[in-house]
Amino acid sequence: MKKSAYRALLIFWVFLYCNVLAQEQLIPLGYNVLLFDVKEQSHTRSALSLPFLDDFSYEGVLPNPEWWINSGAFVNTTFAVDPISIGVATLDGLNGNGIPYDTLSFNFGSIGAADTLSSMAILLAALSPADSVYFSFFFQPGGLGDEPNPESFNVSNYGVAFGDSLVLEFKDIVGSWHHIWSHDGAPMQAFEQVLVPVIDTAFFHDDFQFRFRNYASLIGNYDSWHLDYIKMNSGRNINDTLITDVAIQSYPSSILKNYEAMPWRQFQDFQTTEKASEHFLTIKNNFNVIKNTSYYFESFEAVTSTPIFTSPVQGQNIDANDTATLAFPDFEIPAFNNDSVVITTRYIIGATGDNNTRNDTVDRDQVFSNYLAYDDGSAEATYRLLGSPASLALEFHVNQPDTLRGIAIHYATTDEDISQNLFSLVVWSALNDEDTLYRDDFLKPLYSNTINGFVLYRFGRPVVVTDTFFIGWQQTSLASDVKIDVGYDLNDNASDHLFYNINDGWFPSSFTGAVMMRAVLGEAIPFGVGVQDPVGEKNALVIYPNPVYDKLNIQYAGDEKYEFKILDYSGRTVLSPLQTTTIPVVTLPSGLYFLKATNQESGLSSIHKFIKQ
């Protein structure tokens, strides 16, 4: 589900204004930053005995190294839809470091073998076909990721004679791998179970292994396959498809109503408006009968280990092969004097006859730090704003006056390098040029090869915010194909707070999710932290509108006196000297210009870029 205009995943609107193209796009991830700093653990090569069971319901982004030899599979709780239990292993077009296998061609026709997930050796020599050994697993194509293409699509579009398939293989006694099962690329569907008998005597040896492989476009996070509940044991039969497990299915919801993260000082005295009235946990009854399931949660402050609240144990009947969303009440959180507070909520479920307790407990950490965030820190897609002029704004609110110190952005690494694309960071009190609180020009995206993947832009001066404010950027360039790519969280929704402007007014975003851009508040950020330490003179002065047609307005605080010059793209002065805060520019030809502002007392100068329409 990609490639030719990204098909169903790419929904866009094209607006033409003065022959300039701009659009809002949602595209698959090119890289996976959650794997950038991850190192595969060494393999001890300890042989395993039956039964084998892994439902990937553990912390971390890699399969358990005691059970697996991994090459590219990614354990996560965010990409699958309606899994059997919390956590799946995902195979796609990225290697074990989250980087495309092919970083050179940028060609969707670069399709080939990608990830491999192999078991450790399993001791089968003492068994035989008479022991009725069966291997089973659940799989899902696509999920919230990119859907793998079938063979017919790849043949027709790329001349490739195979699809983006998922393959299962067994290793025989001489070390050769045998094809056991495969599935061609397909649209997203519910998880499907596969049950395979092990009947060939060549597989009954003490170095038996099984492995999953996938074929994918090798240039990014394409053609996703998700695996869950892999099980192998003797004494099974063709009808042994029952999963005797009531499992936590997904990550719990936030205890916050408006944000995924916020500063403690903005929360502590405002719990009534900031706490969600309920928080939720989804569980799945995989039995074929109704199961009465007990559940409760406990909370504590993780930094100090201070207990906060334990809910009463409750019970609920859950229908066979059905899911249930459990509602938990909110709870009062006491005062803490720490700068950073982490409230852990631990959810525990239980059911009689449940044979897998690993997926019966899950923790969620609610972080209170120095930033406001709508995203959960995990990108499932890339948000792209294409064109110039084009602007993006994300709305926030504070409960009491605070100081905005910077903006943190998660840039998505895609098939194009955007690190040389100039943009301006902007803060508004309302979405009008005259309500600009801060502007910093001539900035560039910076890729961060860290697990959280956020880049901090430190402001050159503090910006006081008192209620609602907006942070974002403006793309201003003579080129029409300028783009900024940022991470997009598909598991949270802040679309009501995201707006874009293509020089024809502000429009709400049409995508469901959360752009990964955060407002950093509170104490001053030390020098040397963040992308840059800009000079204050530049940020004390704001120009608007930008782009401009007739009059360029200049705004600055205090009684400072400035002299202004306007220079064209080559650096030639076209208007000078100027001391007014409203400059007529209607006679200038359309194009890129610079305003040079010189403080007459300090002698410091700053340069501000603008577009004349």
C-alpha positions as CSV (number, residue, x, y, z in Angstrom):
1,M,0.0,0.0,0.0
2,K,2.5,2.5,-1.1
3,K,4.8,3.5,-3.9
4,S,2.6,4.9,-6.6
5,A,1.7,8.1,-4.8
6,Y,1.6,6.1,-1.6
7,R,-1.9,5.0,-2.5
8,A,-4.3,4.7,0.4
9,L,-1.9,6.0,3.0
10,L,-1.2,9.2,1.2
11,I,-4.2,11.6,1.3
12,F,-3.4,15.1,0.1
13,W,-4.8,18.4,-0.9
14,V,-3.1,20.5,-3.5
15,F,-3.6,24.3,-3.6
16,L,-2.2,26.5,-6.3
17,Y,-1.3,30.1,-5.3
18,C,1.0,32.2,-7.5
19,N,2.2,29.0,-9.1
20,V,3.4,27.7,-5.8
21,L,2.5,24.1,-4.7
22,A,1.9,23.2,-1.1
23,Q,0.3,20.2,0.5
24,E,-0.2,18.1,3.6
25,Q,0.9,14.5,3.3
26,L,1.1,11.4,5.5
27,I,3.6,8.8,4.3
28,P,5.3,5.7,5.8
29,L,8.4,6.0,8.0
30,G,11.7,5.9,6.2
31,Y,13.6,4.9,9.3
32,N,12.9,3.6,12.8
33,V,14.7,5.8,15.3
34,L,13.7,3.5,18.2
35,L,16.3,1.1,16.9
36,F,19.1,3.5,16.2
37,D,20.9,3.0,19.5
38,V,19.9,-0.5,20.1
39,K,22.5,-3.2,20.1
40,E,21.7,-6.9,19.6
41,Q,22.6,-8.9,22.6
42,S,25.0,-11.7,22.3
43,H,23.6,-15.2,21.7
44,T,24.5,-17.9,24.2
45,R,23.3,-20.6,21.8
46,S,21.6,-22.5,24.6
47,A,19.3,-25.1,23.1
48,L,15.6,-24.9,24.0
49,S,13.2,-27.6,25.0
50,L,9.5,-27.8,24.2
51,P,7.1,-26.2,24.8
52,F,8.1,-23.0,23.0
53,L,5.9,-20.0,23.5
54,D,6.5,-16.3,22.8
55,D,3.8,-13.7,22.6
56,F,6.3,-10.7,22.7
57,S,4.6,-9.3,25.8
58,Y,7.8,-7.9,27.3
59,E,9.5,-4.6,27.4
60,G,12.2,-3.6,24.9
61,V,12.3,-3.4,21.1
62,L,14.1,-6.7,20.5
63,P,13.0,-10.3,20.7
64,N,14.1,-12.2,23.8
65,P,17.8,-13.1,23.0
66,E,17.4,-16.4,25.0
67,W,14.9,-17.6,22.5
68,W,15.8,-15.8,19.3
69,I,18.5,-14.9,16.8
70,N,17.2,-11.7,15.4
71,S,18.1,-9.8,12.2
72,G,15.7,-6.9,11.9
73,A,12.5,-7.8,13.7
74,F,11.1,-5.1,15.9
75,V,9.1,-5.8,19.1
76,N,6.4,-3.1,19.7
77,T,2.9,-2.3,21.0
78,T,2.0,0.3,18.5
79,F,1.9,-1.0,14.9
80,A,-0.5,-4.0,15.1
81,V,-4.3,-3.8,15.1
82,D,-6.2,-5.9,17.6
83,P,-3.4,-8.3,18.5
84,I,-3.8,-11.6,20.4
85,S,-1.9,-10.1,23.4
86,I,0.1,-7.0,24.0
87,G,3.3,-6.8,21.9
88,V,4.1,-8.2,18.5
89,A,7.2,-8.8,16.4
90,T,7.2,-6.7,13.2
91,L,9.2,-7.5,10.0
92,D,9.5,-4.7,7.4
93,G,12.1,-3.1,5.1
94,L,14.4,-1.8,7.8
95,N,17.4,-3.6,9.3
96,G,18.1,-4.1,13.0
97,N,19.4,-0.6,13.4
98,G,16.2,0.9,12.0
99,I,17.9,1.9,8.7
100,P,16.7,0.8,5.2
101,Y,18.6,-2.1,3.7
102,D,18.9,0.0,0.5
103,T,19.9,3.6,1.2
104,L,21.1,4.4,-2.3
105,S,18.5,3.6,-4.9
106,F,15.4,5.5,-3.6
107,N,13.6,3.1,-5.9
108,F,10.4,1.3,-4.8
109,G,11.4,-1.5,-7.2
110,S,14.3,-2.3,-4.9
111,I,12.5,-5.4,-3.5
112,G,14.2,-8.3,-1.9
113,A,14.8,-10.4,1.2
114,A,14.6,-8.2,4.3
115,D,14.3,-9.2,8.0
116,T,14.9,-12.7,9.5
117,L,13.7,-13.9,12.9
118,S,15.2,-17.3,13.8
119,S,14.7,-19.4,16.9
120,M,17.5,-20.7,19.0
121,A,18.2,-24.4,18.5
122,I,15.4,-26.6,19.8
123,L,15.9,-30.2,21.1
124,L,13.8,-32.5,19.0
125,A,16.0,-35.6,18.8
126,A,14.1,-37.4,21.5
127,L,10.8,-36.9,19.6
128,S,9.4,-38.3,16.4
129,P,6.4,-37.7,14.2
130,A,4.4,-40.0,16.5
131,D,4.6,-37.3,19.2
132,S,2.3,-35.1,17.2
133,V,4.4,-31.9,17.2
134,Y,2.7,-28.9,15.9
135,F,3.9,-25.3,15.2
136,S,1.4,-22.4,15.3
137,F,1.5,-18.6,15.1
138,F,-0.7,-15.6,14.3
139,F,0.1,-13.1,11.5
140,Q,-1.2,-9.8,10.2
141,P,-0.2,-7.8,7.1
142,G,0.1,-4.0,7.4
143,G,-1.7,-3.1,10.6
144,L,-0.9,0.6,11.2
145,G,2.2,0.2,9.0
146,D,2.5,-0.2,5.3
147,E,0.5,-3.0,3.6
148,P,2.7,-5.5,1.7
149,N,2.0,-5.7,-2.0
150,P,1.0,-8.9,-3.8
151,E,3.0,-10.5,-6.6
152,S,0.6,-9.2,-9.2
153,F,1.3,-5.6,-8.2
154,N,5.0,-6.0,-8.1
155,V,5.1,-7.7,-11.5
156,S,2.9,-5.0,-13.1
157,N,4.6,-2.0,-11.5
158,Y,8.2,-3.0,-11.0
159,G,8.8,-6.1,-13.1
160,V,9.6,-8.1,-9.9
161,A,8.4,-11.7,-10.1
162,F,7.4,-12.1,-6.4
163,G,5.3,-10.3,-3.8
164,D,6.1,-8.7,-0.5
165,S,5.6,-12.0,1.2
166,L,6.0,-13.6,4.6
167,V,7.8,-17.0,4.7
168,L,8.2,-19.7,7.3
169,E,11.1,-22.2,7.1
170,F,12.4,-25.2,9.1
171,K,16.0,-26.4,9.3
172,D,16.8,-30.0,8.8
173,I,19.5,-32.2,10.3
174,V,22.1,-31.3,7.7
175,G,21.5,-27.5,8.2
176,S,19.4,-26.9,5.1
177,W,16.3,-24.7,5.3
178,H,13.0,-25.9,3.9
179,H,10.1,-23.8,2.8
180,I,7.1,-24.7,5.0
181,W,4.6,-21.9,4.5
182,S,4.3,-18.4,2.9
183,H,1.7,-15.7,2.4
184,D,1.7,-13.2,-0.5
185,G,1.3,-9.5,0.2
186,A,-2.2,-8.5,1.1
187,P,-4.3,-5.7,2.5
188,M,-4.6,-5.3,6.3
189,Q,-6.7,-7.9,7.9
190,A,-7.4,-9.3,11.4
191,F,-4.8,-11.6,12.9
192,E,-5.0,-15.1,11.4
193,Q,-3.7,-18.3,13.0
194,V,-1.6,-20.9,11.1
195,L,-1.1,-24.4,12.4
196,V,1.6,-26.6,10.9
197,P,2.3,-30.3,11.7
198,V,6.0,-31.3,12.0
199,I,6.0,-34.7,10.3
200,D,9.3,-34.9,8.3
201,T,11.8,-37.0,10.2
202,A,14.6,-34.7,9.0
203,F,13.4,-32.1,11.5
204,F,13.7,-34.3,14.6
205,H,17.2,-33.4,15.7
206,D,18.8,-31.4,18.5
207,D,19.7,-28.4,16.3
208,F,16.3,-27.8,14.9
209,Q,15.4,-24.2,14.2
210,F,12.5,-22.4,12.6
211,R,12.6,-18.9,11.1
212,F,10.4,-16.2,9.6
213,R,11.6,-14.1,6.6
214,N,9.9,-11.4,4.7
215,Y,10.4,-9.7,1.3
216,A,9.9,-6.0,1.1
217,S,10.8,-2.7,-0.5
218,L,14.2,-2.2,0.9
219,I,14.2,1.6,0.9
220,G,12.2,2.2,4.1
221,N,9.6,1.1,6.6
222,Y,7.5,-0.6,4.1
223,D,5.6,-3.9,3.7
224,S,5.0,-4.7,7.4
225,W,4.1,-8.1,8.7
226,H,3.2,-8.6,12.4
227,L,3.7,-11.9,14.3
228,D,2.1,-12.9,17.6
229,Y,1.7,-15.9,19.9
230,I,4.3,-18.3,18.3
231,K,3.8,-21.7,19.9
232,M,5.4,-25.2,19.4
233,N,4.8,-28.3,21.4
234,S,4.2,-32.0,21.3
235,G,0.9,-33.7,22.0
236,R,-1.1,-31.3,19.8
237,N,-3.4,-32.0,16.9
238,I,-4.9,-30.2,13.9
239,N,-7.8,-28.9,16.1
240,D,-5.4,-27.5,18.8
241,T,-6.1,-23.8,17.9
242,L,-7.4,-22.7,21.3
243,I,-5.4,-20.0,23.2
244,T,-6.1,-20.5,26.9
245,D,-5.3,-17.0,27.8
246,V,-7.0,-13.8,28.9
247,A,-4.4,-11.2,27.9
248,I,-3.8,-7.5,28.1
249,Q,-4.1,-6.5,24.5
250,S,-2.8,-2.9,24.3
251,Y,-1.0,-0.2,26.2
252,P,-3.2,1.6,28.8
253,S,-4.7,5.0,28.1
254,S,-3.2,8.1,29.7
255,I,-4.4,9.4,33.1
256,L,-4.3,12.8,31.5
257,K,-7.1,14.3,29.5
258,N,-5.4,16.8,27.3
259,Y,-1.7,15.8,26.9
260,E,0.6,12.8,26.9
261,A,3.1,14.7,29.0
262,M,3.1,18.1,30.8
263,P,5.1,20.0,33.5
264,W,4.2,19.1,37.1
265,R,3.5,22.8,38.0
266,Q,0.9,23.0,35.2
267,F,-0.8,19.9,36.6
268,Q,-0.5,19.8,40.4
269,D,-3.1,22.5,41.2
270,F,-5.2,21.8,38.1
271,Q,-6.0,18.1,38.4
272,T,-9.7,18.7,38.0
273,T,-9.3,19.9,34.4
274,E,-6.2,18.0,33.4
275,K,-6.9,14.5,34.7
276,A,-9.1,12.1,32.6
277,S,-12.2,11.1,34.4
278,E,-11.4,7.5,33.6
279,H,-8.4,5.6,32.2
280,F,-8.8,2.4,30.2
281,L,-7.2,-1.0,29.6
282,T,-8.2,-3.3,26.7
283,I,-8.0,-7.0,27.3
284,K,-8.8,-10.0,25.1
285,N,-10.4,-13.3,26.1
286,N,-8.8,-15.9,23.8
287,F,-10.8,-18.8,25.4
288,N,-13.8,-20.3,23.6
289,V,-15.9,-19.8,26.7
290,I,-17.0,-16.8,28.8
291,K,-14.3,-16.0,31.3
292,N,-14.7,-14.1,34.5
293,T,-11.7,-11.8,34.8
294,S,-10.5,-10.0,37.8
295,Y,-8.7,-6.6,37.5
296,Y,-7.3,-3.7,39.5
297,F,-4.5,-1.2,39.3
298,E,-2.0,0.4,41.7
299,S,-0.2,3.6,41.3
300,F,3.0,5.0,42.8
301,E,5.6,7.8,42.2
302,A,8.4,6.0,40.4
303,V,11.3,8.4,41.4
304,T,10.6,8.2,45.2
305,S,8.7,4.8,45.2
306,T,5.9,6.6,47.1
307,P,2.6,4.6,47.0
308,I,-0.4,6.7,45.9
309,F,-3.5,4.6,45.3
310,T,-4.7,1.0,44.9
311,S,-8.1,0.3,43.4
312,P,-10.5,-2.4,44.6
313,V,-10.4,-5.7,42.8
314,Q,-13.3,-6.0,40.4
315,G,-14.5,-8.7,38.1
316,Q,-16.1,-8.9,34.7
317,N,-17.4,-11.6,32.4
318,I,-15.9,-11.5,29.0
319,D,-17.4,-13.3,26.1
320,A,-15.5,-16.0,24.2
321,N,-12.9,-14.7,21.7
322,D,-13.9,-11.1,22.5
323,T,-12.3,-8.0,23.8
324,A,-13.3,-5.8,26.7
325,T,-12.3,-2.2,27.6
326,L,-12.0,-1.9,31.4
327,A,-12.6,1.5,32.9
328,F,-10.7,2.6,36.0
329,P,-11.6,5.7,38.1
330,D,-9.3,8.7,38.4
331,F,-7.4,9.2,41.7
332,E,-6.0,12.1,43.6
333,I,-2.3,12.6,43.2
334,P,-0.6,14.2,46.2
335,A,1.9,17.1,46.0
336,F,5.5,16.3,45.1
337,N,8.4,18.8,45.3
338,N,10.5,17.2,42.6
339,D,11.2,19.0,39.3
340,S,10.3,15.8,37.5
341,V,7.6,13.5,38.7
342,V,6.8,10.0,37.2
343,I,3.5,8.5,38.2
344,T,3.4,4.7,37.4
345,T,0.0,3.0,37.0
346,R,0.3,-0.8,37.1
347,Y,-2.6,-2.9,35.8
348,I,-3.1,-6.5,36.9
349,I,-5.7,-9.0,35.5
350,G,-6.4,-12.6,36.3
351,A,-8.6,-15.5,35.1
352,T,-8.9,-19.1,36.1
353,G,-7.2,-21.5,33.7
354,D,-5.0,-18.8,32.2
355,N,-1.8,-20.6,31.1
356,N,0.2,-17.5,30.3
357,T,0.6,-14.9,33.0
358,R,3.3,-12.9,31.3
359,N,0.8,-10.7,29.6
360,D,-1.4,-10.2,32.7
361,T,0.5,-7.1,34.0
362,V,1.5,-3.9,32.3
363,D,2.9,-0.6,33.6
364,R,2.3,2.9,32.2
365,D,4.6,5.8,33.3
366,Q,3.1,9.2,33.2
367,V,5.9,11.7,32.9
368,F,5.7,15.2,34.3
369,S,8.7,17.1,33.1
370,N,9.5,20.4,31.4
371,Y,7.5,20.0,28.2
372,L,3.9,19.7,26.8
373,A,3.4,16.8,24.4
374,Y,0.4,15.3,22.5
375,D,2.5,12.4,21.2
376,D,3.7,9.2,23.0
377,G,7.2,9.3,21.6
378,S,6.7,6.6,19.0
379,A,6.3,7.5,15.4
380,E,4.2,5.2,13.2
381,A,4.2,7.5,10.1
382,T,5.8,10.7,8.7
383,Y,3.9,14.0,8.4
384,R,5.1,16.1,5.5
385,L,4.4,19.7,4.8
386,L,5.3,20.3,1.2
387,G,5.7,23.6,-0.6
388,S,6.5,27.3,-0.1
389,P,5.2,29.4,1.4
390,A,3.7,27.0,3.9
391,S,3.3,27.1,7.7
392,L,2.4,24.6,10.4
393,A,1.0,25.5,13.9
394,L,0.3,23.3,16.9
395,E,-1.9,24.7,19.6
396,F,-1.2,24.4,23.4
397,H,-2.5,25.8,26.6
398,V,-1.1,26.5,30.0
399,N,-3.1,26.8,33.3
400,Q,-0.9,29.5,34.7
401,P,1.7,31.8,33.2
402,D,4.9,30.0,32.2
403,T,8.0,30.6,30.2
404,L,8.5,29.0,26.8
405,R,12.2,28.1,26.4
406,G,12.3,26.1,23.2
407,I,10.7,23.7,20.8
408,A,11.6,20.0,20.4
409,I,10.9,18.3,17.1
410,H,11.2,14.7,16.0
411,Y,12.4,14.8,12.4
412,A,11.5,11.7,10.4
413,T,14.3,10.3,8.2
414,T,12.8,9.5,4.8
415,D,14.1,8.9,1.3
416,E,15.0,12.6,1.0
417,D,17.6,14.6,3.0
418,I,15.8,17.7,4.3
419,S,18.7,18.9,6.5
420,Q,19.5,21.8,4.1
421,N,15.9,23.1,3.9
422,L,15.7,26.5,5.6
423,F,12.7,27.3,7.8
424,S,11.7,29.7,10.6
425,L,10.5,28.7,14.0
426,V,7.5,30.8,15.1
427,V,5.4,31.2,18.3
428,W,2.0,32.9,18.1
429,S,-0.5,33.9,20.7
430,A,-3.1,33.6,17.9
431,L,-2.9,32.6,14.3
432,N,-2.3,36.1,12.9
433,D,1.0,37.7,11.9
434,E,0.6,40.6,14.3
435,D,0.2,38.1,17.2
436,T,3.7,36.6,16.6
437,L,5.5,36.3,20.0
438,Y,8.8,34.9,18.7
439,R,10.5,34.1,15.4
440,D,13.8,32.6,14.6
441,D,14.9,32.5,10.9
442,F,17.4,30.5,8.8
443,L,17.1,27.3,10.8
444,K,17.6,23.8,9.4
445,P,16.3,20.4,10.4
446,L,18.7,18.2,12.3
447,Y,18.5,14.5,12.4
448,S,19.0,12.9,15.8
449,N,20.2,9.3,16.0
450,T,19.0,8.7,19.5
451,I,16.2,6.5,20.8
452,N,13.7,9.4,21.5
453,G,14.7,11.2,18.3
454,F,13.9,14.7,19.4
455,V,16.0,17.8,18.5
456,L,15.7,20.8,20.8
457,Y,15.8,24.3,19.5
458,R,16.8,26.6,22.3
459,F,15.2,30.1,22.2
460,G,17.5,33.1,22.4
461,R,15.1,34.9,24.8
462,P,12.3,33.7,27.1
463,V,8.8,33.9,25.7
464,V,6.1,34.3,28.3
465,V,2.9,32.4,27.6
466,T,-0.3,32.9,29.7
467,D,-3.1,30.8,28.1
468,T,-3.4,29.5,24.6
469,F,-0.4,29.7,22.3
470,F,0.9,28.1,19.1
471,I,4.3,26.8,18.1
472,G,5.4,25.8,14.6
473,W,7.4,26.7,11.6
474,Q,7.2,28.5,8.3
475,Q,8.7,27.3,5.1
476,T,9.8,30.3,2.9
477,S,11.8,29.6,-0.2
478,L,11.8,30.3,-3.9
479,A,11.7,26.6,-4.5
480,S,8.2,25.1,-4.6
481,D,9.2,21.6,-3.5
482,V,10.6,22.5,-0.1
483,K,9.5,20.0,2.6
484,I,9.7,19.4,6.3
485,D,9.2,15.8,7.5
486,V,8.4,15.1,11.1
487,G,7.3,12.0,13.1
488,Y,3.6,11.3,13.4
489,D,2.0,9.3,16.2
490,L,-1.0,7.3,15.0
491,N,-1.9,6.1,18.5
492,D,-2.9,9.5,19.8
493,N,-5.0,12.2,18.3
494,A,-4.3,15.9,18.4
495,S,-5.7,16.8,15.0
496,D,-8.0,19.4,16.5
497,H,-4.9,21.3,17.6
498,L,-2.9,21.2,14.3
499,F,-3.3,23.8,11.6
500,Y,-1.5,24.5,8.3
501,N,-1.4,27.6,6.1
502,I,-0.5,27.7,2.4
503,N,-0.7,31.4,2.2
504,D,-4.5,31.3,1.9
505,G,-5.5,31.1,5.5
506,W,-5.2,28.5,8.3
507,F,-6.9,25.1,7.8
508,P,-7.3,22.3,10.4
509,S,-5.3,19.2,9.6
510,S,-7.2,16.4,7.9
511,F,-5.2,13.5,9.4
512,T,-5.9,11.7,12.7
513,G,-2.8,11.5,14.9
514,A,-0.3,13.7,16.6
515,V,2.6,15.6,15.1
516,M,5.7,15.0,17.2
517,M,6.5,18.6,18.2
518,R,6.8,19.7,21.8
519,A,6.7,23.0,23.8
520,V,9.6,23.2,26.3
521,L,8.7,25.3,29.4
522,G,10.1,26.4,32.7
523,E,13.6,27.1,33.8
524,A,16.3,28.5,31.4
525,I,17.9,25.8,29.2
526,P,21.7,25.9,29.8
527,F,23.9,27.2,27.0
528,G,25.2,24.5,24.9
529,V,22.0,22.4,25.2
530,G,19.9,22.3,22.0
531,V,20.6,23.0,18.4
532,Q,21.7,26.5,18.8
533,D,22.1,29.5,21.1
534,P,20.8,32.3,18.9
535,V,21.7,36.0,19.4
536,G,19.0,37.9,21.3
537,E,19.0,40.9,19.0
538,K,17.6,38.8,16.2
539,N,14.8,37.5,18.3
540,A,13.8,40.8,19.8
541,L,12.4,41.8,16.5
542,V,9.5,40.3,14.5
543,I,8.3,41.1,10.9
544,Y,4.9,40.3,9.5
545,P,3.1,39.4,7.3
546,N,5.5,37.0,5.6
547,P,5.0,36.5,2.7
548,V,4.0,40.1,2.1
549,Y,2.3,42.0,-0.7
550,D,2.2,45.7,0.1
551,K,3.3,46.6,3.6
552,L,5.9,44.9,5.8
553,N,5.3,45.5,9.5
554,I,8.1,45.5,12.1
555,Q,7.5,44.8,15.8
556,Y,9.9,45.0,18.7
557,A,9.7,45.6,22.5
558,G,10.9,48.7,24.4
559,D,12.2,52.0,23.2
560,E,15.0,50.7,21.0
561,K,15.9,52.7,17.9
562,Y,16.6,50.8,14.7
563,E,17.7,51.6,11.2
564,F,16.4,49.2,8.5
565,K,17.6,48.2,5.0
566,I,16.0,45.8,2.5
567,L,18.4,43.7,0.5
568,D,17.6,41.5,-2.5
569,Y,18.7,37.9,-2.8
570,S,22.1,38.9,-4.1
571,G,22.7,41.2,-1.1
572,R,22.2,44.4,-3.0
573,T,20.4,47.2,-1.0
574,V,17.1,48.0,-2.7
575,L,15.5,50.2,0.0
576,S,17.5,52.3,2.5
577,P,17.8,54.0,5.0
578,L,14.5,53.3,6.8
579,Q,13.4,54.1,10.3
580,T,9.7,53.4,10.1
581,T,8.0,50.2,11.4
582,T,5.8,50.0,8.4
583,I,7.7,49.7,5.1
584,P,5.9,49.9,1.7
585,V,7.2,47.1,-0.5
586,V,4.4,46.9,-3.2
587,T,6.8,48.2,-5.9
588,L,9.4,45.5,-5.3
589,P,9.4,42.6,-7.8
590,S,8.2,39.3,-6.4
591,G,11.0,37.2,-4.8
592,L,13.1,36.6,-1.7
593,Y,14.4,39.6,0.3
594,F,16.2,40.3,3.5
595,L,15.5,43.0,6.1
596,K,18.6,44.1,7.9
597,A,17.9,45.7,11.3
598,T,20.7,47.6,13.1
599,N,20.2,48.8,16.7
600,Q,21.4,52.4,16.7
601,E,22.6,52.1,20.4
602,S,24.3,48.7,20.5
603,G,25.3,48.5,16.8
604,L,24.1,44.9,16.7
605,S,22.5,43.8,13.5
606,S,20.1,41.0,12.6
607,I,18.9,39.6,9.3
608,H,15.2,38.6,8.7
609,K,14.1,36.8,5.5
610,F,10.8,37.5,3.8
611,I,9.0,36.7,0.6
612,K,7.5,39.5,-1.5
613,Q,4.6,38.2,-3.5
